[in-house]
């Protein structure tokens, strides 16, 4: 897939757990309601949504330089301290865990 990177709106619009789902939907060009099982793995299989939202809920705990990276549905997902969520094609999608990367 060679679509451009997608970024969610800044903080306070939605909690990060919801922003991840919205950013994945935007990246794939589908409605947010389509990002659900069985076609998509539940987000809670990758990260605890309540803990994620709690981490980014308190501005004193986060800053613009804070970021959390995770892999979800074949994408690298970055949640920034200012509430943005960025989705890019995974850099690991063509490599199995434990498989050496050839130069």
Secondary structure, DSSP 8 states (H G I E B T S, - for coil): -----EE---TTSS-HHHHHHHHHHHHHTS-GGG--TTTS--GGGTS-HHHHHHHHH-GGG--TT-EEEEEETTEEEEEETTS-EEEEE-TTTTS-TT-----
